Amino acid sequence: MLDALTLVTGVAALLLAAWCGWAAYRDQPTKDWHFIGMGVVSLLALVQLIVGIVQLARGEKPEQGTTIFVAYLLGAFACVPAAGLMSLTERSKWGSVTAAAGGVVLAVLEVRLYDIWGG
């Protein structure tokens, strides 16, 4: 797995979490700019998903098993979009809290993906 891509995705997820957490602290719902940020982080997760699948197709193997690696890749890809959709249903500060939680969860999944691959 590309260590730099994992690091960039994790840091971007934490920045998104901090940004949405700041909005929640100020009693604001998620706004269009937050959704653009979620889109950027989701794009990074999509690139990571593609890179992971390509590496598996080339015959490289994660240390802790292919099945769990693919499951974590899919979960990392779906995490922020799911939080974004849930934040749309709650148009209060709790929507921002939900988006921030999605960013934190993605950052944790990135650490776990690094560990599964053998980092």
N, CA, C and O atoms as a GROMACS GRO file, in nm:
protein
  476
    1MET      N    1   0.086  -0.118   0.000
    1MET     CA    2   0.000   0.000   0.000
    1MET      C    3   0.090   0.123   0.000
    1MET      O    4   0.201   0.120   0.053
    2LEU      N    5   0.043   0.228  -0.057
    2LEU     CA    6   0.122   0.351  -0.060
    2LEU      C    7   0.111   0.422   0.074
    2LEU      O    8   0.003   0.468   0.113
    3ASP      N    9   0.222   0.431   0.144
    3ASP     CA   10   0.222   0.494   0.276
    3ASP      C   11   0.185   0.641   0.268
    3ASP      O   12   0.113   0.692   0.354
    4ALA      N   13   0.233   0.710   0.164
    4ALA     CA   14   0.204   0.853   0.151
    4ALA      C   15   0.054   0.876   0.130
    4ALA      O   16  -0.002   0.969   0.189
    5LEU      N   17  -0.010   0.794   0.050
    5LEU     CA   18  -0.154   0.809   0.025
    5LEU      C   19  -0.233   0.783   0.153
    5LEU      O   20  -0.331   0.853   0.181
    6THR      N   21  -0.192   0.684   0.229
    6THR     CA   22  -0.260   0.655   0.355
    6THR      C   23  -0.244   0.771   0.452
    6THR      O   24  -0.339   0.809   0.520
    7LEU      N   25  -0.124   0.827   0.458
    7LEU     CA   26  -0.099   0.941   0.547
    7LEU      C   27  -0.179   1.063   0.504
    7LEU      O   28  -0.240   1.129   0.588
    8VAL      N   29  -0.180   1.094   0.376
    8VAL     CA   30  -0.253   1.211   0.326
    8VAL      C   31  -0.403   1.195   0.350
    8VAL      O   32  -0.469   1.290   0.391
    9THR      N   33  -0.455   1.077   0.326
    9THR     CA   34  -0.598   1.052   0.348
    9THR      C   35  -0.634   1.066   0.496
    9THR      O   36  -0.736   1.126   0.530
   10GLY      N   37  -0.550   1.011   0.584
   10GLY     CA   38  -0.576   1.022   0.727
   10GLY      C   39  -0.569   1.165   0.777
   10GLY      O   40  -0.652   1.207   0.857
   11VAL      N   41  -0.470   1.240   0.731
   11VAL     CA   42  -0.457   1.380   0.774
   11VAL      C   43  -0.574   1.463   0.719
   11VAL      O   44  -0.629   1.546   0.791
   12ALA      N   45  -0.612   1.439   0.593
   12ALA     CA   46  -0.726   1.511   0.537
   12ALA      C   47  -0.854   1.479   0.614
   12ALA      O   48  -0.938   1.567   0.636
   13ALA      N   49  -0.870   1.355   0.655
   13ALA     CA   50  -0.988   1.317   0.734
   13ALA      C   51  -0.989   1.388   0.869
   13ALA      O   52  -1.094   1.432   0.915
   14LEU      N   53  -0.873   1.397   0.932
   14LEU     CA   54  -0.866   1.468   1.061
   14LEU      C   55  -0.891   1.618   1.044
   14LEU      O   56  -0.955   1.679   1.130
   15LEU      N   57  -0.842   1.676   0.935
   15LEU     CA   58  -0.870   1.818   0.910
   15LEU      C   59  -1.019   1.840   0.887
   15LEU      O   60  -1.076   1.938   0.935
   16LEU      N   61  -1.082   1.750   0.813
   16LEU     CA   62  -1.227   1.759   0.794
   16LEU      C   63  -1.300   1.747   0.926
   16LEU      O   64  -1.396   1.820   0.952
   17ALA      N   65  -1.256   1.656   1.011
   17ALA     CA   66  -1.319   1.637   1.141
   17ALA      C   67  -1.305   1.764   1.227
   17ALA      O   68  -1.400   1.805   1.293
   18ALA      N   69  -1.188   1.824   1.224
   18ALA     CA   70  -1.168   1.947   1.301
   18ALA      C   71  -1.254   2.061   1.248
   18ALA      O   72  -1.311   2.137   1.325
   19TRP      N   73  -1.263   2.072   1.116
   19TRP     CA   74  -1.343   2.177   1.054
   19TRP      C   75  -1.491   2.162   1.087
   19TRP      O   76  -1.557   2.258   1.125
   20CYS      N   77  -1.542   2.040   1.073
   20CYS     CA   78  -1.684   2.015   1.105
   20CYS      C   79  -1.707   2.025   1.256
   20CYS      O   80  -1.813   2.069   1.300
   21GLY      N   81  -1.609   1.983   1.335
   21GLY     CA   82  -1.620   1.997   1.480
   21GLY      C   83  -1.626   2.143   1.522
   21GLY      O   84  -1.698   2.179   1.615
   22TRP      N   85  -1.550   2.228   1.453
   22TRP     CA   86  -1.554   2.372   1.482
   22TRP      C   87  -1.692   2.430   1.449
   22TRP      O   88  -1.744   2.514   1.522
   23ALA      N   89  -1.750   2.384   1.338
   23ALA     CA   90  -1.885   2.428   1.303
   23ALA      C   91  -1.986   2.383   1.409
   23ALA      O   92  -2.076   2.458   1.444
   24ALA      N   93  -1.971   2.262   1.459
   24ALA     CA   94  -2.061   2.213   1.564
   24ALA      C   95  -2.044   2.294   1.691
   24ALA      O   96  -2.142   2.325   1.758
   25TYR      N   97  -1.921   2.328   1.724
   25TYR     CA   98  -1.894   2.409   1.842
   25TYR      C   99  -1.963   2.544   1.832
   25TYR      O  100  -2.008   2.600   1.932
   26ARG      N  101  -1.971   2.597   1.709
   26ARG     CA  102  -2.037   2.726   1.688
   26ARG      C  103  -2.186   2.712   1.659
   26ARG      O  104  -2.250   2.808   1.615
   27ASP      N  105  -2.242   2.594   1.685
   27ASP     CA  106  -2.385   2.564   1.664
   27ASP      C  107  -2.430   2.584   1.520
   27ASP      O  108  -2.537   2.638   1.494
   28GLN      N  109  -2.347   2.542   1.426
   28GLN     CA  110  -2.380   2.555   1.284
   28GLN      C  111  -2.398   2.417   1.221
   28GLN      O  112  -2.328   2.323   1.258
   29PRO      N  113  -2.492   2.406   1.127
   29PRO     CA  114  -2.506   2.280   1.053
   29PRO      C  115  -2.396   2.270   0.947
   29PRO      O  116  -2.322   2.366   0.924
   30THR      N  117  -2.388   2.155   0.884
   30THR     CA  118  -2.294   2.141   0.772
   30THR      C  119  -2.340   2.232   0.658
   30THR      O  120  -2.459   2.245   0.631
   31LYS      N  121  -2.243   2.293   0.593
   31LYS     CA  122  -2.272   2.384   0.483
   31LYS      C  123  -2.210   2.328   0.355
   31LYS      O  124  -2.143   2.226   0.357
   32ASP      N  125  -2.234   2.397   0.246
   32ASP     CA  126  -2.183   2.351   0.117
   32ASP      C  127  -2.033   2.331   0.118
   32ASP      O  128  -1.984   2.235   0.058
   33TRP      N  129  -1.959   2.418   0.185
   33TRP     CA  130  -1.814   2.406   0.191
   33TRP      C  131  -1.772   2.277   0.261
   33TRP      O  132  -1.672   2.215   0.224
   34HIS      N  133  -1.848   2.239   0.362
   34HIS     CA  134  -1.817   2.114   0.431
   34HIS      C  135  -1.836   1.995   0.338
   34HIS      O  136  -1.757   1.900   0.339
   35PHE      N  137  -1.941   2.001   0.256
   35PHE     CA  138  -1.966   1.892   0.163
   35PHE      C  139  -1.859   1.885   0.054
   35PHE      O  140  -1.826   1.776   0.007
   36ILE      N  141  -1.805   2.000   0.014
   36ILE     CA  142  -1.693   1.999  -0.080
   36ILE      C  143  -1.573   1.932  -0.015
   36ILE      O  144  -1.504   1.853  -0.079
   37GLY      N  145  -1.547   1.964   0.112
   37GLY     CA  146  -1.438   1.899   0.185
   37GLY      C  147  -1.460   1.749   0.196
   37GLY      O  148  -1.366   1.670   0.182
   38MET      N  149  -1.584   1.709   0.222
   38MET     CA  150  -1.615   1.566   0.228
   38MET      C  151  -1.592   1.500   0.093
   38MET      O  152  -1.549   1.385   0.086
   39GLY      N  153  -1.621   1.573  -0.015
   39GLY     CA  154  -1.598   1.519  -0.148
   39GLY      C  155  -1.450   1.497  -0.175
   39GLY      O  156  -1.411   1.396  -0.235
   40VAL      N  157  -1.366   1.592  -0.131
   40VAL     CA  158  -1.222   1.578  -0.150
   40VAL      C  159  -1.170   1.458  -0.072
   40VAL      O  160  -1.091   1.378  -0.124
   41VAL      N  161  -1.212   1.445   0.052
   41VAL     CA  162  -1.167   1.332   0.134
   41VAL      C  163  -1.219   1.200   0.076
   41VAL      O  164  -1.147   1.100   0.076
   42SER      N  165  -1.341   1.200   0.027
   42SER     CA  166  -1.396   1.078  -0.034
   42SER      C  167  -1.320   1.043  -0.162
   42SER      O  168  -1.301   0.925  -0.192
   43LEU      N  169  -1.277   1.143  -0.237
   43LEU     CA  170  -1.198   1.118  -0.357
   43LEU      C  171  -1.064   1.054  -0.321
   43LEU      O  172  -1.019   0.962  -0.389
   44LEU      N  173  -1.002   1.101  -0.213
   44LEU     CA  174  -0.877   1.038  -0.166
   44LEU      C  175  -0.901   0.892  -0.128
   44LEU      O  176  -0.819   0.805  -0.158
   45ALA      N  177  -1.013   0.866  -0.060
   45ALA     CA  178  -1.045   0.728  -0.022
   45ALA      C  179  -1.073   0.642  -0.145
   45ALA      O  180  -1.040   0.524  -0.146
   46LEU      N  181  -1.133   0.701  -0.249
   46LEU     CA  182  -1.157   0.627  -0.373
   46LEU      C  183  -1.025   0.592  -0.441
   46LEU      O  184  -1.007   0.480  -0.490
   47VAL      N  185  -0.932   0.687  -0.445
   47VAL     CA  186  -0.801   0.660  -0.503
   47VAL      C  187  -0.732   0.548  -0.426
   47VAL      O  188  -0.670   0.460  -0.485
   48GLN      N  189  -0.744   0.553  -0.294
   48GLN     CA  190  -0.684   0.447  -0.212
   48GLN      C  191  -0.748   0.311  -0.240
   48GLN      O  192  -0.678   0.210  -0.245
   49LEU      N  193  -0.878   0.309  -0.258
   49LEU     CA  194  -0.948   0.185  -0.291
   49LEU      C  195  -0.896   0.129  -0.424
   49LEU      O  196  -0.869   0.009  -0.434
   50ILE      N  197  -0.883   0.214  -0.523
   50ILE     CA  198  -0.835   0.170  -0.654
   50ILE      C  199  -0.692   0.120  -0.645
   50ILE      O  200  -0.660   0.015  -0.700
   51VAL      N  201  -0.606   0.194  -0.575
   51VAL     CA  202  -0.466   0.152  -0.560
   51VAL      C  203  -0.458   0.018  -0.487
   51VAL      O  204  -0.380  -0.069  -0.526
   52GLY      N  205  -0.538   0.000  -0.383
   52GLY     CA  206  -0.538  -0.125  -0.309
   52GLY      C  207  -0.581  -0.243  -0.395
   52GLY      O  208  -0.522  -0.350  -0.387
   53ILE      N  209  -0.684  -0.223  -0.476
   53ILE     CA  210  -0.732  -0.330  -0.563
   53ILE      C  211  -0.629  -0.362  -0.671
   53ILE      O  212  -0.608  -0.479  -0.704
   54VAL      N  213  -0.565  -0.259  -0.725
   54VAL     CA  214  -0.462  -0.282  -0.826
   54VAL      C  215  -0.345  -0.360  -0.767
   54VAL      O  216  -0.292  -0.452  -0.830
   55GLN      N  217  -0.305  -0.325  -0.646
   55GLN     CA  218  -0.195  -0.398  -0.582
   55GLN      C  219  -0.232  -0.544  -0.557
   55GLN      O  220  -0.149  -0.633  -0.574
   56LEU      N  221  -0.354  -0.567  -0.516
   56LEU     CA  222  -0.399  -0.705  -0.498
   56LEU      C  223  -0.400  -0.780  -0.631
   56LEU      O  224  -0.364  -0.898  -0.637
   57ALA      N  225  -0.443  -0.712  -0.738
   57ALA     CA  226  -0.448  -0.775  -0.869
   57ALA      C  227  -0.308  -0.808  -0.922
   57ALA      O  228  -0.291  -0.903  -0.999
   58ARG      N  229  -0.209  -0.730  -0.881
   58ARG     CA  230  -0.071  -0.756  -0.922
   58ARG      C  231  -0.007  -0.869  -0.841
   58ARG      O  232   0.106  -0.909  -0.870
   59GLY      N  233  -0.077  -0.920  -0.743
   59GLY     CA  234  -0.026  -1.033  -0.666
   59GLY      C  235   0.033  -0.998  -0.531
   59GLY      O  236   0.080  -1.086  -0.459
   60GLU      N  237   0.031  -0.871  -0.494
   60GLU     CA  238   0.081  -0.834  -0.362
   60GLU      C  239  -0.022  -0.875  -0.258
   60GLU      O  240  -0.143  -0.872  -0.283
   61LYS      N  241   0.026  -0.912  -0.140
   61LYS     CA  242  -0.064  -0.962  -0.035
   61LYS      C  243  -0.046  -0.882   0.093
   61LYS      O  244   0.067  -0.853   0.134
   62PRO      N  245  -0.157  -0.845   0.156
   62PRO     CA  246  -0.146  -0.782   0.289
   62PRO      C  247  -0.107  -0.886   0.393
   62PRO      O  248  -0.137  -1.005   0.379
   63GLU      N  249  -0.041  -0.841   0.497
   63GLU     CA  250   0.006  -0.933   0.602
   63GLU      C  251  -0.107  -1.005   0.674
   63GLU      O  252  -0.095  -1.123   0.707
   64GLN      N  253  -0.217  -0.933   0.699
   64GLN     CA  254  -0.322  -0.989   0.782
   64GLN      C  255  -0.441  -1.044   0.704
   64GLN      O  256  -0.547  -1.067   0.762
   65GLY      N  257  -0.426  -1.064   0.576
   65GLY     CA  258  -0.532  -1.128   0.499
   65GLY      C  259  -0.601  -1.035   0.401
   65GLY      O  260  -0.625  -0.917   0.430
   66THR      N  261  -0.632  -1.090   0.286
   66THR     CA  262  -0.693  -1.012   0.178
   66THR      C  263  -0.836  -0.973   0.210
   66THR      O  264  -0.878  -0.860   0.182
   67THR      N  265  -0.912  -1.063   0.268
   67THR     CA  266  -1.053  -1.036   0.295
   67THR      C  267  -1.070  -0.919   0.390
   67THR      O  268  -1.150  -0.829   0.364
   68ILE      N  269  -0.997  -0.919   0.498
   68ILE     CA  270  -1.010  -0.810   0.594
   68ILE      C  271  -0.957  -0.679   0.535
   68ILE      O  272  -1.009  -0.571   0.566
   69PHE      N  273  -0.855  -0.688   0.450
   69PHE     CA  274  -0.802  -0.568   0.386
   69PHE      C  275  -0.906  -0.505   0.294
   69PHE      O  276  -0.928  -0.384   0.297
   70VAL      N  277  -0.971  -0.587   0.212
   70VAL     CA  278  -1.073  -0.536   0.120
   70VAL      C  279  -1.192  -0.480   0.198
   70VAL      O  280  -1.248  -0.378   0.160
   71ALA      N  281  -1.229  -0.546   0.306
   71ALA     CA  282  -1.340  -0.497   0.388
   71ALA      C  283  -1.308  -0.359   0.447
   71ALA      O  284  -1.394  -0.271   0.448
   72TYR      N  285  -1.187  -0.341   0.495
   72TYR     CA  286  -1.148  -0.211   0.548
   72TYR      C  287  -1.138  -0.106   0.438
   72TYR      O  288  -1.174   0.010   0.459
   73LEU      N  289  -1.090  -0.144   0.320
   73LEU     CA  290  -1.086  -0.050   0.208
   73LEU      C  291  -1.226   0.000   0.173
   73LEU      O  292  -1.248   0.119   0.152
   74LEU      N  293  -1.321  -0.093   0.165
   74LEU     CA  294  -1.459  -0.056   0.133
   74LEU      C  295  -1.520   0.030   0.243
   74LEU      O  296  -1.592   0.126   0.215
   75GLY      N  297  -1.492  -0.006   0.368
   75GLY     CA  298  -1.543   0.073   0.480
   75GLY      C  299  -1.485   0.214   0.481
   75GLY      O  300  -1.556   0.310   0.510
   76ALA      N  301  -1.357   0.225   0.450
   76ALA     CA  302  -1.293   0.357   0.446
   76ALA      C  303  -1.352   0.441   0.334
   76ALA      O  304  -1.371   0.562   0.349
   77PHE      N  305  -1.381   0.377   0.220
   77PHE     CA  306  -1.440   0.451   0.109
   77PHE      C  307  -1.582   0.498   0.142
   77PHE      O  308  -1.620   0.608   0.102
   78ALA      N  309  -1.660   0.418   0.213
   78ALA     CA  310  -1.800   0.450   0.240
   78ALA      C  311  -1.821   0.538   0.362
   78ALA      O  312  -1.929   0.594   0.379
   79CYS      N  313  -1.722   0.551   0.447
   79CYS     CA  314  -1.736   0.617   0.576
   79CYS      C  315  -1.781   0.763   0.566
   79CYS      O  316  -1.883   0.800   0.622
   80VAL      N  317  -1.707   0.844   0.495
   80VAL     CA  318  -1.738   0.987   0.488
   80VAL      C  319  -1.865   1.015   0.407
   80VAL      O  320  -1.945   1.098   0.450
   81PRO      N  321  -1.888   0.949   0.293
   81PRO     CA  322  -2.016   0.973   0.225
   81PRO      C  323  -2.138   0.936   0.312
   81PRO      O  324  -2.240   1.004   0.308
   82ALA      N  325  -2.126   0.828   0.388
   82ALA     CA  326  -2.237   0.790   0.476
   82ALA      C  327  -2.260   0.896   0.583
   82ALA      O  328  -2.374   0.932   0.612
   83ALA      N  329  -2.152   0.946   0.641
   83ALA     CA  330  -2.166   1.052   0.742
   83ALA      C  331  -2.223   1.179   0.679
   83ALA      O  332  -2.302   1.249   0.742
   84GLY      N  333  -2.182   1.208   0.556
   84GLY     CA  334  -2.236   1.326   0.487
   84GLY      C  335  -2.385   1.314   0.462
   84GLY      O  336  -2.459   1.411   0.479
   85LEU      N  337  -2.430   1.196   0.420
   85LEU     CA  338  -2.573   1.176   0.399
   85LEU      C  339  -2.651   1.188   0.530
   85LEU      O  340  -2.760   1.245   0.534
   86MET      N  341  -2.595   1.133   0.635
   86MET     CA  342  -2.663   1.142   0.764
   86MET      C  343  -2.666   1.287   0.814
   86MET      O  344  -2.762   1.328   0.879
   87SER      N  345  -2.562   1.364   0.783
   87SER     CA  346  -2.562   1.504   0.827
   87SER      C  347  -2.664   1.586   0.750
   87SER      O  348  -2.710   1.690   0.798
   88LEU      N  349  -2.699   1.542   0.630
   88LEU     CA  350  -2.804   1.611   0.554
   88LEU      C  351  -2.941   1.596   0.620
   88LEU      O  352  -3.025   1.685   0.610
   89THR      N  353  -2.963   1.484   0.687
   89THR     CA  354  -3.093   1.462   0.749
   89THR      C  355  -3.107   1.539   0.879
   89THR      O  356  -3.219   1.563   0.924
   90GLU      N  357  -2.998   1.579   0.937
   90GLU     CA  358  -3.000   1.654   1.064
   90GLU      C  359  -2.940   1.791   1.039
   90GLU      O  360  -2.818   1.809   1.049
   91ARG      N  361  -3.023   1.887   1.008
   91ARG     CA  362  -2.975   2.020   0.973
   91ARG      C  363  -2.961   2.109   1.097
   91ARG      O  364  -3.019   2.218   1.105
   92SER      N  365  -2.883   2.060   1.192
   92SER     CA  366  -2.849   2.137   1.311
   92SER      C  367  -2.701   2.112   1.339
   92SER      O  368  -2.630   2.056   1.255
   93LYS      N  369  -2.656   2.154   1.456
   93LYS     CA  370  -2.516   2.131   1.488
   93LYS      C  371  -2.483   1.982   1.493
   93LYS      O  372  -2.367   1.944   1.477
   94TRP      N  373  -2.584   1.898   1.516
   94TRP     CA  374  -2.560   1.755   1.523
   94TRP      C  375  -2.524   1.696   1.388
   94TRP      O  376  -2.460   1.591   1.381
   95GLY      N  377  -2.564   1.761   1.280
   95GLY     CA  378  -2.518   1.720   1.149
   95GLY      C  379  -2.368   1.742   1.134
   95GLY      O  380  -2.298   1.660   1.074
   96SER      N  381  -2.319   1.854   1.188
   96SER     CA  382  -2.175   1.880   1.187
   96SER      C  383  -2.101   1.781   1.276
   96SER      O  384  -1.990   1.739   1.242
   97VAL      N  385  -2.161   1.744   1.387
   97VAL     CA  386  -2.099   1.645   1.475
   97VAL      C  387  -2.089   1.510   1.402
   97VAL      O  388  -1.988   1.441   1.413
   98THR      N  389  -2.193   1.475   1.329
   98THR     CA  390  -2.192   1.350   1.254
   98THR      C  391  -2.083   1.350   1.147
   98THR      O  392  -2.012   1.250   1.131
   99ALA      N  393  -2.069   1.461   1.075
   99ALA     CA  394  -1.963   1.470   0.973
   99ALA      C  395  -1.825   1.465   1.037
   99ALA      O  396  -1.734   1.402   0.983
  100ALA      N  397  -1.809   1.530   1.152
  100ALA     CA  398  -1.680   1.525   1.223
  100ALA      C  399  -1.650   1.383   1.268
  100ALA      O  400  -1.535   1.338   1.258
  101ALA      N  401  -1.750   1.312   1.315
  101ALA     CA  402  -1.730   1.173   1.358
  101ALA      C  403  -1.689   1.086   1.239
  101ALA      O  404  -1.606   0.996   1.254
  102GLY      N  405  -1.747   1.111   1.122
  102GLY     CA  406  -1.708   1.037   1.003
  102GLY      C  407  -1.561   1.058   0.968
  102GLY      O  408  -1.492   0.965   0.927
  103GLY      N  409  -1.512   1.181   0.985
  103GLY     CA  410  -1.371   1.208   0.960
  103GLY      C  411  -1.280   1.136   1.058
  103GLY      O  412  -1.176   1.083   1.019
  104VAL      N  413  -1.319   1.134   1.185
  104VAL     CA  414  -1.239   1.064   1.286
  104VAL      C  415  -1.237   0.913   1.258
  104VAL      O  416  -1.133   0.849   1.267
  105VAL      N  417  -1.353   0.859   1.223
  105VAL     CA  418  -1.360   0.716   1.193
  105VAL      C  419  -1.271   0.682   1.073
  105VAL      O  420  -1.203   0.580   1.075
  106LEU      N  421  -1.272   0.766   0.970
  106LEU     CA  422  -1.188   0.741   0.855
  106LEU      C  423  -1.040   0.744   0.893
  106LEU      O  424  -0.962   0.662   0.846
  107ALA      N  425  -1.001   0.838   0.977
  107ALA     CA  426  -0.861   0.845   1.020
  107ALA      C  427  -0.821   0.716   1.094
  107ALA      O  428  -0.711   0.665   1.074
  108VAL      N  429  -0.908   0.666   1.178
  108VAL     CA  430  -0.880   0.541   1.250
  108VAL      C  431  -0.872   0.423   1.152
  108VAL      O  432  -0.786   0.336   1.167
  109LEU      N  433  -0.960   0.421   1.053
  109LEU     CA  434  -0.956   0.315   0.952
  109LEU      C  435  -0.826   0.321   0.872
  109LEU      O  436  -0.773   0.217   0.831
  110GLU      N  437  -0.774   0.440   0.849
  110GLU     CA  438  -0.647   0.453   0.777
  110GLU      C  439  -0.532   0.391   0.857
  110GLU      O  440  -0.446   0.324   0.800
  111VAL      N  441  -0.532   0.415   0.986
  111VAL     CA  442  -0.428   0.355   1.071
  111VAL      C  443  -0.440   0.203   1.066
  111VAL      O  444  -0.339   0.132   1.058
  112ARG      N  445  -0.560   0.154   1.071
  112ARG     CA  446  -0.582   0.009   1.068
  112ARG      C  447  -0.543  -0.050   0.931
  112ARG      O  448  -0.485  -0.158   0.926
  113LEU      N  449  -0.574   0.020   0.822
  113LEU     CA  450  -0.533  -0.027   0.690
  113LEU      C  451  -0.381  -0.036   0.680
  113LEU      O  452  -0.328  -0.132   0.624
  114TYR      N  453  -0.314   0.062   0.733
  114TYR     CA  454  -0.167   0.060   0.733
  114TYR      C  455  -0.116  -0.062   0.809
  114TYR      O  456  -0.021  -0.128   0.765
  115ASP      N  457  -0.179  -0.091   0.922
  115ASP     CA  458  -0.140  -0.206   1.004
  115ASP      C  459  -0.170  -0.338   0.932
  115ASP      O  460  -0.088  -0.430   0.936
  116ILE      N  461  -0.285  -0.347   0.868
  116ILE     CA  462  -0.323  -0.471   0.798
  116ILE      C  463  -0.228  -0.499   0.684
  116ILE      O  464  -0.190  -0.614   0.662
  117TRP      N  465  -0.189  -0.397   0.611
  117TRP     CA  466  -0.101  -0.416   0.497
  117TRP      C  467   0.038  -0.461   0.541
  117TRP      O  468   0.108  -0.528   0.465
  118GLY      N  469   0.078  -0.425   0.661
  118GLY     CA  470   0.207  -0.469   0.710
  118GLY      C  471   0.300  -0.355   0.741
  118GLY      O  472   0.422  -0.370   0.736
  119GLY      N  473   0.244  -0.240   0.772
  119GLY     CA  474   0.325  -0.121   0.800
  119GLY      C  475   0.386  -0.119   0.937
  119GLY      O  476   0.456  -0.024   0.971
   0.00000   0.00000   0.00000
